[in-house]
Amino acid sequence: MTLNEFMTLHKIEPGDFAKRAGVTREALRLWLARQRTPRQKAMARIVEMTDGAVTPNDFLPTAAQRLEPTEAAE
């Protein structure tokens, strides 16, 4: 489950999650946009806060995301 899916499912506002995780809203925004990956300490906090529903593997790109745009269109 992605962090975004977890937050949506549990109706958690980004500001609330960021505060509880001890990170900035900007850091959280970058994680949700898949532009950055949480560092080890933050990742451990995410796993703890989500009771293991979100794991480090959930931040890895899916097979479809790994394809080049031209490959995905074929």
Secondary structure as GFF3:
##gff-version 3
##sequence-region A 1 74
A	DSSP	alpha_helix	3	9	.	.	.	ID=ss1
A	DSSP	alpha_helix	14	21	.	.	.	ID=ss2
A	DSSP	alpha_helix	25	32	.	.	.	ID=ss3
A	DSSP	alpha_helix	40	49	.	.	.	ID=ss4
A	DSSP	three_ten_helix	56	59	.	.	.	ID=ss5
A	DSSP	alpha_helix	63	66	.	.	.	ID=ss6
A	DSSP	alpha_helix	69	73	.	.	.	ID=ss7
###
